[in-house]
Each structure stands twice: as C-alpha cells, then as structure tokens.
Amino acid sequence: MLLLLLMVVVVVFIDRYYEKAWEFDCESSAPVGYKLAFNYLKAKEFIKAIDVCYKVLAKYPKYPKIRSDILERAQYFLRN
C-alpha cells in the first residue's frame, strides 16, 4: 500500500515537472512534449496526451515517433 502511494506521488511529481518544462519552452520542444504526452498516457489522461501530440506534430510533422508511440495508442484507449 505504501509503495503504491509512493509511486503515485512520484508520477504526479514527474508530470508536473514536464508540464512546467513544456510551458517554459513555449510548447515547442519535441522531446519534452513526447515525454509529457507519454506520462499523460501512463496516467490514463488520454485527451491531454492527444492534445500534446497534436501540438508537437503541428510544429514537427516529421516526428513520427510520437504518432506511433503515443497518439495512436491514446486514440485507441479513448475509443475503448
């Protein structure tokens, strides 16, 4: 039980770190956007993950890794 609580605290801390990094970088860093979207995917916040993916792909259309790794999976989980 304590381990589960600790894991939740760590995930929340990491999410906030990437959210701040994304914000301070004016939502323009593909690697930070990828990691933020990935963390949203792990936290089952699929709409936020999709939103970040679209923002990254709008600026970097040749960044296919985010499309296959995160966007398609988040859309799939959102539909099911």
C-alpha positions as MATLAB code, in Angstrom:
seq = 'MLLLLLMVVVVVFIDRYYEKAWEFDCESSAPVGYKLAFNYLKAKEFIKAIDVCYKVLAKYPKYPKIRSDILERAQYFLRN';
ca = [
       0.000    0.000    0.000;
       2.785    2.396    0.927;
       4.688    1.503   -2.227;
       1.626    2.245   -4.359;
       1.182    5.623   -2.667;
       4.843    6.436   -3.238;
       4.551    5.516   -6.919;
       1.527    7.812   -7.320;
       3.409   10.703   -5.696;
       6.397   10.165   -7.990;
       4.205   10.087  -11.115;
       2.447   13.304  -10.091;
       5.795   14.981   -9.441;
       7.176   13.893  -12.829;
       4.012   15.051  -14.620;
       4.284   18.492  -13.061;
       7.967   18.688  -13.974;
       7.247   18.002  -17.639;
       4.218   20.310  -17.616;
       6.393   23.181  -16.361;
       9.185   22.361  -18.803;
       6.640   22.300  -21.663;
       5.183   25.616  -20.519;
       8.552   27.342  -20.099;
       9.683   26.126  -23.509;
       6.592   27.749  -25.081;
       5.304   24.292  -26.060;
       7.958   23.997  -28.733;
      10.259   21.178  -27.638;
       9.517   17.864  -29.304;
      11.359   15.709  -26.708;
       9.670   17.432  -23.766;
       6.297   17.163  -25.500;
       6.913   13.485  -26.151;
       7.742   12.781  -22.520;
       4.793   14.825  -21.275;
       2.395   13.041  -23.621;
       3.864    9.689  -22.605;
       3.330   10.499  -18.927;
      -0.243   11.561  -19.649;
      -0.729    8.249  -21.457;
       0.564    6.330  -18.430;
      -1.739    8.330  -16.156;
      -4.682    7.486  -18.464;
      -5.221   11.150  -19.322;
      -5.724   10.362  -22.979;
      -7.209   13.685  -24.081;
      -4.256   15.624  -22.654;
      -1.848   13.195  -24.325;
      -3.593   13.637  -27.687;
      -3.567   17.417  -27.313;
       0.197   17.490  -26.683;
       0.792   15.122  -29.608;
      -1.122   17.403  -31.972;
       0.869   20.424  -30.790;
       4.177   18.621  -31.318;
       3.130   17.318  -34.744;
       1.973   20.784  -35.802;
       5.499   22.117  -35.262;
       7.418   18.947  -36.152;
       5.421   16.953  -38.731;
       8.380   14.656  -39.340;
       8.411   13.437  -35.723;
       6.665   10.115  -36.388;
       7.713    8.504  -33.115;
       5.122   10.488  -31.151;
       2.397    9.483  -33.604;
       3.073    5.749  -33.393;
       4.110    5.505  -29.746;
       1.572    7.798  -28.109;
      -1.068    9.364  -30.362;
      -2.393    6.152  -31.894;
      -2.380    4.351  -28.548;
      -4.181    7.198  -26.761;
      -6.824    7.329  -29.505;
      -7.283    3.567  -29.275;
      -7.718    3.619  -25.487;
     -10.074    6.578  -25.711;
     -12.329    4.699  -28.143;
     -12.412    1.545  -25.969;
];
